[in-house]
Amino acid sequence: MTMTATQPAQTPSFLRNEPWGIWAAVLFVIATLITAVVTMGLPGLVLVMVPAALGMLLLLCFIVFG
């Protein structure tokens, strides 16, 4: 009886090319928004979203203008 070497399982290419960091950031933002709404209601949502929107605008300016 002979034993053949087995190949390690290959990860599909669509999983290797996935931007996991971006998905983790999106999940973090959604969890933060839900936590803010559950704990503080609508003012909590505003309290979290206004700085987040300003931060995204600043980041976009850095990307566009260098």
N, C-alpha and C positions, 0 to 999 in steps of 0.2 A: 504494500500500500504506500503510495507516494503522496506527500502533502505539497500543495502548491501555495506559493506566497499570495496573500490577498492584498488587493489594492486598498489604500485608505479611501474612505468616502469623499468624493469631491463635492464641494459646495457649489450649487448652481450659480452661474455667472450673474444672474439678476440679483442674487443676495449679496454677492461680493461687491457689486457696483453701487449698492444702495447707500445713500448719504445718511448713515446712522446718526451722526452728530446733529444734523438738522432735525431729524425725527425726534431725537431726545429733547432738543430745545423746544420744539412745538408742543410736545407732551408736557414739558415743564411749565410753559406759558398757560396752557389750558388748565392744568392742575392749580396753578396760582390764581387764575381767574375764578375757578369754581370755589376755591377756598375763600377768596375775598368776598364773593357773593354770599356764600353760606354763613360766614361769620359776621359780616358787616352790612349785608344787603346791597342795595343799589349804590349808596355812597362808597362802599368798599370797592365796587367795580370801577367807579370813576376814579377813586384814589389810586388804583393799580393801573388803569388804562391810560390815564393822562401822562404819567412819566414814561410808560412803555412806548406810547406813540411818539413822544418827543425824542426818546432814545433811538427809536427806529428811524426817525427823520434825520437825526444827527449822523447815524451810521450810513444812511443812504447818501447824505452829503459827502461824507468821507470817501465813499466808494465812487461817486460820480466825479467829484472835483479833486480827488487824489489826496 
